[in-house]
């Protein structure tokens, strides 16, 4: 039989040091990426190697000036798009009014041509007066065609501006 020796247990407040050879491997390695562009304004001490990071700890703070300026620029683009659409709507309305007037002018010119044709047959007006009325009818018809084309172009420009506004709104939402 071997003799057994007992020793009383004492409290120890120092850590236990074990000397060993080897490589320390992190439990988890994380790559950080920001959702918005900008310069790093502050970095937490726990971002250094070997530190334990608790969930929810702020690691980096990004300077928000670039982001805020980008948001302000996009908000202004939205406002400009709204103003451009309002301006275009006024042009469309004015073109529609001009088109209605041009159509009335065509009707008047057609009636004048018909009236002068009857008078020309009775030799009350000359052929040149009749030709002048035909020329006025053609000019009025040309104005109707021109204004109709202008209205279609304005409608396409409006569609383009609405798409630009939609894109700016999407970019703002993304920011």
C-alpha positions as CSV (number, residue, x, y, z in Angstrom):
1,X,0.0,0.0,0.0
2,X,1.2,3.5,-0.8
3,X,0.9,6.3,1.7
4,X,-1.6,9.0,0.7
5,X,-1.0,12.6,1.6
6,X,-3.7,15.2,1.8
7,X,-3.3,19.0,1.4
8,X,-5.9,21.6,2.3
9,X,-7.5,23.5,-0.6
10,X,-6.7,27.2,-0.9
11,X,-8.4,29.9,-3.0
12,X,-6.3,31.1,-5.9
13,X,-6.9,34.6,-7.5
14,X,-4.2,34.4,-10.2
15,X,-4.7,32.8,-13.5
16,X,-3.2,29.5,-14.4
17,X,-0.4,29.7,-17.0
18,X,0.3,26.8,-19.3
19,X,3.3,27.0,-21.7
20,X,2.7,25.2,-24.9
21,X,3.6,25.3,-28.6
22,X,1.0,25.7,-31.4
23,X,-1.2,27.9,-33.5
24,X,-4.2,29.8,-32.4
25,X,-7.1,29.6,-34.8
26,X,-10.1,31.8,-34.5
27,X,-13.5,30.2,-33.9
28,X,-15.0,32.3,-36.6
29,X,-13.5,34.8,-39.1
30,X,-15.9,37.6,-40.4
31,X,-15.5,39.9,-43.3
32,X,-17.3,43.2,-42.9
33,X,-19.0,45.2,-45.7
34,X,-20.9,48.4,-45.5
35,X,-24.3,48.8,-47.1
36,X,-23.6,52.4,-47.9
37,X,-20.4,54.1,-49.3
38,X,-18.4,56.4,-47.1
39,X,-15.2,56.8,-45.1
40,X,-14.8,55.0,-41.8
41,X,-15.3,57.7,-39.1
42,X,-14.8,55.4,-36.0
43,X,-13.5,51.9,-35.3
44,X,-14.3,50.1,-32.1
45,X,-11.4,48.6,-30.0
46,X,-13.0,45.1,-30.3
47,X,-12.1,45.2,-34.0
48,X,-8.5,44.3,-33.2
49,X,-7.2,40.8,-33.5
50,X,-8.0,38.3,-30.8
51,X,-10.9,40.3,-29.4
52,X,-14.3,38.7,-28.6
53,X,-17.2,40.6,-30.1
54,X,-20.7,40.4,-28.6
55,X,-23.7,40.4,-30.9
56,X,-25.1,44.0,-31.5
57,X,-21.7,45.7,-30.8
58,X,-21.1,48.7,-33.0
59,X,-17.8,47.9,-34.8
60,X,-17.5,50.7,-37.3
61,X,-19.2,54.1,-37.9
62,X,-19.2,55.4,-41.4
63,X,-19.2,59.1,-42.1
64,X,-22.7,59.8,-43.3
65,X,-22.0,63.0,-45.2
66,X,-21.6,61.3,-48.6
67,X,-24.7,59.3,-48.0
68,X,-26.7,62.3,-46.9
69,X,-25.5,64.3,-49.9
70,X,-26.5,61.5,-52.2
71,X,-30.0,61.3,-50.6
72,X,-30.3,65.1,-51.0
73,X,-29.3,64.9,-54.6
74,X,-31.8,62.1,-55.3
75,X,-34.6,64.1,-53.5
76,X,-33.8,67.1,-55.7
77,X,-33.8,64.9,-58.8
78,X,-37.3,63.7,-57.8
79,X,-38.4,67.3,-57.4
80,X,-36.9,68.3,-60.7
81,X,-38.7,65.4,-62.4
82,X,-42.0,66.5,-60.8
83,X,-41.5,70.1,-62.0
84,X,-40.5,68.9,-65.5
85,X,-43.7,66.8,-65.7
86,X,-45.8,69.7,-64.6
87,X,-44.2,71.9,-67.2
88,X,-44.7,69.3,-69.9
89,X,-48.4,68.9,-68.8
90,X,-48.8,72.6,-69.4
91,X,-47.3,72.3,-72.8
92,X,-49.6,69.4,-73.7
93,X,-52.6,71.4,-72.5
94,X,-51.5,74.4,-74.6
95,X,-50.9,72.2,-77.6
96,X,-54.3,70.7,-77.3
97,X,-55.9,74.1,-77.2
98,X,-53.9,75.2,-80.3
99,X,-54.9,72.0,-82.0
100,X,-58.6,72.6,-81.4
101,X,-58.2,76.2,-82.8
102,X,-56.3,74.9,-85.8
103,X,-59.1,72.4,-86.5
104,X,-61.7,75.2,-86.4
105,X,-59.5,77.2,-88.7
106,X,-59.5,74.2,-91.1
107,X,-63.3,74.0,-91.0
108,X,-63.5,77.7,-91.7
109,X,-61.1,77.5,-94.6
110,X,-63.0,74.5,-96.1
111,X,-66.2,76.5,-96.0
112,X,-64.5,79.4,-97.6
113,X,-63.1,77.2,-100.4
114,X,-66.6,75.7,-101.0
115,X,-68.2,79.2,-101.0
116,X,-65.5,80.6,-103.4
117,X,-65.9,77.6,-105.7
118,X,-69.6,78.5,-106.2
119,X,-68.7,82.1,-106.7
120,X,-65.9,81.2,-109.1
121,X,-68.3,79.2,-111.2
122,X,-70.5,82.3,-111.5
123,X,-67.4,84.4,-112.3
124,X,-67.9,86.6,-109.2
125,X,-64.4,85.8,-107.8
126,X,-61.2,85.3,-109.7
127,X,-59.2,82.0,-109.8
128,X,-56.4,83.6,-107.8
129,X,-58.8,84.4,-104.9
130,X,-60.1,80.9,-105.0
131,X,-56.5,79.6,-105.1
132,X,-55.6,81.8,-102.1
133,X,-58.5,80.2,-100.1
134,X,-57.2,76.7,-101.0
135,X,-53.7,77.8,-99.8
136,X,-55.2,79.0,-96.5
137,X,-57.0,75.6,-96.1
138,X,-53.8,73.8,-96.8
139,X,-51.9,76.0,-94.3
140,X,-54.5,75.3,-91.6
141,X,-54.4,71.5,-92.4
142,X,-50.6,71.6,-92.1
143,X,-50.9,73.3,-88.7
144,X,-53.3,70.6,-87.5
145,X,-50.8,67.9,-88.6
146,X,-47.9,69.8,-87.0
147,X,-49.7,70.2,-83.7
148,X,-50.8,66.6,-83.7
149,X,-47.2,65.5,-84.2
150,X,-46.0,67.9,-81.5
151,X,-48.6,66.5,-79.1
152,X,-47.4,62.9,-79.7
153,X,-43.8,64.0,-79.1
154,X,-44.8,65.7,-75.8
155,X,-46.6,62.5,-74.7
156,X,-43.4,60.5,-75.4
157,X,-41.4,63.1,-73.5
158,X,-43.8,62.8,-70.6
159,X,-43.4,59.0,-70.5
160,X,-39.6,59.5,-70.5
161,X,-39.8,61.9,-67.6
162,X,-42.1,59.6,-65.6
163,X,-39.5,56.8,-66.1
164,X,-36.7,59.1,-65.0
165,X,-38.7,60.0,-61.9
166,X,-39.4,56.3,-61.2
167,X,-35.6,55.6,-61.5
168,X,-34.8,58.5,-59.1
169,X,-37.4,57.2,-56.6
170,X,-35.9,53.7,-56.8
171,X,-32.3,55.0,-56.3
172,X,-33.6,57.1,-53.3
173,X,-35.3,54.1,-51.8
174,X,-32.1,52.1,-52.3
175,X,-30.0,54.8,-50.6
